[in-house]
């Protein structure tokens, strides 16, 4: 039974899925917005928004925790702490926006753009 398990599987095992979502989070932090499928964008929100909340704290513990959650990528973590998080100092949540796009022609998947607000 899947009671309380609301995450999408994306046809991947748990470790591969988590690494996949962390890679998408790194791309979002690096570029500011990415185009992906709607399901991936909605799941990506669940990964990125807690990271921004941690970055807003700005202490050493949250910095180390963020580095470990972002696959030890220190450049993206630095960008998150120094450029992205200060812009949301007064905002309590909802740091990302998912905008729908037309379906993809090859397989008719719903597409979306996820970006920082």
C-alpha positions in Angstrom: 0.0 0.0 0.0 1.1 3.6 -0.7 -0.5 5.4 2.2 1.2 8.7 2.7 3.7 8.1 -0.1 2.9 10.9 -2.5 6.1 11.2 -4.5 6.3 10.4 -8.2 8.5 7.4 -9.2 9.5 8.5 -12.7 10.2 4.8 -13.6 13.4 4.9 -11.4 14.6 3.3 -8.2 14.8 5.4 -5.1 18.5 6.3 -5.2 18.5 7.1 -8.9 15.3 9.2 -8.5 16.8 11.2 -5.7 20.0 11.9 -7.6 17.9 12.8 -10.7 15.9 15.4 -8.7 19.0 16.8 -7.1 20.5 17.2 -10.6 17.4 19.1 -11.7 17.7 21.3 -8.5 21.3 22.0 -9.4 20.3 23.1 -12.9 17.6 25.3 -11.6 20.0 27.0 -9.2 22.6 27.4 -11.9 20.3 28.7 -14.6 17.4 30.3 -12.7 14.8 28.5 -14.8 14.5 25.3 -16.7 12.0 23.7 -19.1 10.9 20.2 -18.2 7.8 18.1 -17.9 5.1 19.3 -15.6 5.3 16.3 -13.3 9.1 16.8 -12.9 8.6 20.5 -12.2 6.1 19.9 -9.5 8.3 17.3 -7.8 11.3 19.7 -8.2 9.5 22.3 -6.1 9.5 19.8 -3.2 13.3 19.6 -3.4 14.2 23.3 -4.1 11.9 25.2 -1.7 13.3 23.6 1.5 16.8 24.3 0.3 16.0 28.0 -0.1 14.4 28.0 3.3 17.6 26.5 4.7 19.7 29.1 2.8 17.7 31.9 4.3 18.9 30.9 7.8 22.5 31.4 6.7 24.2 29.6 9.6 27.0 27.1 9.4 24.8 24.1 10.0 22.3 25.0 7.3 25.2 25.6 4.9 26.7 22.2 5.5 23.3 20.5 5.2 22.6 22.3 1.9 26.0 21.3 0.5 25.3 17.6 1.4 21.9 17.7 -0.2 23.3 19.3 -3.4 25.8 16.5 -4.1 28.7 18.5 -2.6 28.5 21.2 -5.3 29.9 24.2 -3.5 29.5 26.7 -6.4 25.8 26.1 -6.6 25.5 26.3 -2.8 27.4 29.5 -2.8 25.1 31.0 -5.4 22.0 29.8 -3.4 23.3 31.4 -0.2 24.7 34.6 -1.7 22.4 35.5 -4.6 19.1 33.6 -4.4 18.2 33.4 -0.7 18.8 37.1 0.2 16.1 38.0 -2.4 13.5 36.0 -0.4 14.4 37.3 3.1 10.9 38.6 3.7 9.0 35.9 1.8 7.7 32.9 3.8 7.5 30.4 1.0 6.6 29.9 -2.6 9.9 30.6 -4.1 9.3 28.9 -7.4 6.7 29.3 -10.1 5.6 26.5 -12.5 4.2 27.8 -15.8 2.6 25.4 -18.2 3.7 25.2 -21.8 2.1 23.4 -24.9 2.5 19.7 -25.0 5.7 18.2 -26.5 5.1 17.0 -30.1 7.1 13.7 -29.9 5.2 12.1 -27.0 2.5 14.7 -26.1 3.9 15.1 -22.6 2.8 18.2 -20.7 5.7 20.6 -20.5 6.3 23.4 -18.0 8.9 26.0 -17.0 10.0 26.2 -13.4 11.7 29.3 -12.3 12.4 31.3 -9.2 9.8 34.0 -8.5 
